Amino acid sequence: MLKNKKISIIGTGNMGEALLSGLISSESSYPKNIICTDIRENRLTSIQEKYGVATTTDNIKAIEPSEIIIYAVKPQIIASVLKETASCLDMSKLVISIAAGVPLAAIESCLNKKLRLIRVMPNIAAFVKESASVVAAGGEATEEDIKLSLDIFNSMGKSIFLKENILMDAITGLSGSGPAYIFLIVEALADAGVKVGLSREDALFLSSQTVLGAAKLLLETKEHPGRLKDMVTSPGGTAIAGIHTLEKGGLRTTLINAVEVATKRSKELGEIMIKNFSNE
Ligand SMILES: NC(=O)c1ccc[n+]([C@@H]2O[C@H](COP(=O)([O-])OP(=O)(O)OC[C@H]3O[C@@H](n4cnc5c(N)ncnc54)[C@H](OP(=O)(O)O)[C@@H]3O)[C@@H](O)[C@H]2O)c1
């Protein structure tokens, strides 16, 4: 059970803190069971004061007594942090990486030993506990490891398990990068509101709340988006006139192309990383 497990978070920056906050506020874990690391002492002091967890700048000291290790450092440095801590990793520990674009194969080639490995692709909405996260497992991870990982990432949003490791690039292209597409859409809608006479503040609020409301409606009713679209397009009305323009502008094709190209880019970056990691 997650609540009784000793967890260490290696790198308590933005995502590490989002994870910590989710685990504690959802009561999925006790502060006494969590130890956080970072290279910045002042960062750790504020984390300790805010959440009541143990902290240290010594990654090995944090990992040794822990059963679950979550690597939340930047992809550029994860190889060196893994190498630094490799001596205290073994099959008794569940090792989770959230580093964007770093394939399990890269971690395996860097550590070169059997480990219960899990890779998770969360997104930036973790900060408001609304991340769409995907959990993928390495060959040695057990059903229990997958369940524990889902419990951890459900504390900062909603997550699903993906059997196919290989689809992680598609996840990166869709939900990992997705918030950026939506920010662009919201900003464009706000610009549109300003163009038709609204204040910037009102236009931005209305476009953001509209995206939130539409997403909530989809998730709560589980209706097909096409059916919900039909419900708001009355004959000869305003919404269908707007949709006609969006279709002429190729909105659907543009979004499909964006996800496809981001997926391809994620794959390319992953391949570069596998090469670099094995040379580290
Ligand atoms: N942010 C997102 O939206 C997002 C989404 C999906 C996945 N991710 C992944 O989540 C991971 C963390 O991202 P982030 O945005 O939270 O980055 P971040 O804010 O930079 O957090 C990483 C933390 O680790 C610290 N650190 C650096 N070297 C360390 C070491 N040797 N040992 C322990 N801690 C160390 C950093 O300190 P310094 O700042 O002083 O270097 C920083 O406080 C990344 O791999 C990223 O790809 C992030």
The ligand as an SDF file (V2000), in Angstrom:
LIG
                    3D

 48 52  0  0  0  0  0  0  0  0999 V2000
    7.5530   20.9150  -16.0620 N   0  0  0  0  0  0  0  0  0  0  0  0
    6.7570   20.1980  -16.8540 C   0  0  0  0  0  0  0  0  0  0  0  0
    5.7510   20.6490  -17.3860 O   0  0  0  0  0  0  0  0  0  0  0  0
    7.0740   18.7390  -17.1050 C   0  0  0  0  0  0  0  0  0  0  0  0
    6.1510   17.9260  -17.7990 C   0  0  0  0  0  0  0  0  0  0  0  0
    6.4710   16.5690  -17.9950 C   0  0  0  0  0  0  0  0  0  0  0  0
    7.6710   16.0480  -17.5140 C   0  0  0  0  0  0  0  0  0  0  0  0
    8.5330   16.8830  -16.8780 N   0  0  0  0  0  0  0  0  0  0  0  0
    9.8150   16.3350  -16.4280 C   0  0  0  0  0  0  0  0  0  0  0  0
    9.9370   16.4870  -15.0250 O   0  0  0  0  0  0  0  0  0  0  0  0
   11.3120   16.6370  -14.6980 C   0  0  0  0  0  0  0  0  0  0  0  0
   11.4740   17.8400  -13.7880 C   0  0  0  0  0  0  0  0  0  0  0  0
   11.0560   18.9980  -14.4840 O   0  0  0  0  0  0  0  0  0  0  0  0
   10.8480   20.3690  -13.7030 P   0  0  0  0  0  0  0  0  0  0  0  0
   10.1250   21.2600  -14.6200 O   0  0  0  0  0  0  0  0  0  0  0  0
   10.2990   20.0850  -12.3420 O   0  0  0  0  0  0  0  0  0  0  0  0
   12.3910   20.8390  -13.5440 O   0  0  0  0  0  0  0  0  0  0  0  0
   13.0210   21.7410  -12.4060 P   0  0  0  0  0  0  0  0  0  0  0  0
   12.0140   22.7120  -11.8870 O   0  0  0  0  0  0  0  0  0  0  0  0
   14.3260   22.2600  -12.9380 O   0  0  0  0  0  0  0  0  0  0  0  0
   13.3150   20.7010  -11.2170 O   0  0  0  0  0  0  0  0  0  0  0  0
   14.4640   19.8980  -11.1230 C   0  0  0  0  0  0  0  0  0  0  0  0
   15.1040   20.1850   -9.7600 C   0  0  0  0  0  0  0  0  0  0  0  0
   16.2090   19.3010   -9.6080 O   0  0  0  0  0  0  0  0  0  0  0  0
   17.3070   20.0530   -9.0650 C   0  0  0  0  0  0  0  0  0  0  0  0
   18.5670   19.3670   -9.3420 N   0  0  0  0  0  0  0  0  0  0  0  0
   19.5310   19.6540  -10.2580 C   0  0  0  0  0  0  0  0  0  0  0  0
   20.5640   18.7800  -10.1710 N   0  0  0  0  0  0  0  0  0  0  0  0
   20.2370   17.9150   -9.1700 C   0  0  0  0  0  0  0  0  0  0  0  0
   20.8810   16.7980   -8.5910 C   0  0  0  0  0  0  0  0  0  0  0  0
   22.0800   16.3820   -9.0320 N   0  0  0  0  0  0  0  0  0  0  0  0
   20.2700   16.1610   -7.5900 N   0  0  0  0  0  0  0  0  0  0  0  0
   19.0620   16.5430   -7.1220 C   0  0  0  0  0  0  0  0  0  0  0  0
   18.3890   17.6080   -7.6220 N   0  0  0  0  0  0  0  0  0  0  0  0
   18.9620   18.2850   -8.6330 C   0  0  0  0  0  0  0  0  0  0  0  0
   17.1760   21.3640   -9.7750 C   0  0  0  0  0  0  0  0  0  0  0  0
   17.9620   22.3800   -9.1560 O   0  0  0  0  0  0  0  0  0  0  0  0
   18.4990   23.6000  -10.1230 P   0  0  0  0  0  0  0  0  0  0  0  0
   17.2740   24.2990  -10.6140 O   0  0  0  0  0  0  0  0  0  0  0  0
   19.3360   24.4320   -9.2240 O   0  0  0  0  0  0  0  0  0  0  0  0
   19.2690   22.9390  -11.2480 O   0  0  0  0  0  0  0  0  0  0  0  0
   15.6760   21.6090   -9.6600 C   0  0  0  0  0  0  0  0  0  0  0  0
   15.3140   22.1780   -8.4290 O   0  0  0  0  0  0  0  0  0  0  0  0
   12.0740   16.8000  -16.0110 C   0  0  0  0  0  0  0  0  0  0  0  0
   12.7510   15.6210  -16.3500 O   0  0  0  0  0  0  0  0  0  0  0  0
   10.9900   17.0880  -17.0160 C   0  0  0  0  0  0  0  0  0  0  0  0
   11.2880   16.5900  -18.2990 O   0  0  0  0  0  0  0  0  0  0  0  0
    8.2720   18.1950  -16.6470 C   0  0  0  0  0  0  0  0  0  0  0  0
  1  2  1  0
  2  3  2  0
  2  4  1  0
  4  5  1  0
  4 48  2  0
  5  6  2  0
  6  7  1  0
  7  8  2  0
  8  9  1  0
  8 48  1  0
  9 10  1  0
  9 46  1  0
 10 11  1  0
 11 12  1  0
 11 44  1  0
 12 13  1  0
 13 14  1  0
 14 15  2  0
 14 16  1  0
 14 17  1  0
 17 18  1  0
 18 19  2  0
 18 20  1  0
 18 21  1  0
 21 22  1  0
 22 23  1  0
 23 24  1  0
 23 42  1  0
 24 25  1  0
 25 26  1  0
 25 36  1  0
 26 27  1  0
 26 35  1  0
 27 28  2  0
 28 29  1  0
 29 30  1  0
 29 35  2  0
 30 31  1  0
 30 32  2  0
 32 33  1  0
 33 34  2  0
 34 35  1  0
 36 37  1  0
 36 42  1  0
 37 38  1  0
 38 39  2  0
 38 40  1  0
 38 41  1  0
 42 43  1  0
 44 45  1  0
 44 46  1  0
 46 47  1  0
M  CHG  2   8   1  16  -1
M  END
$$$$
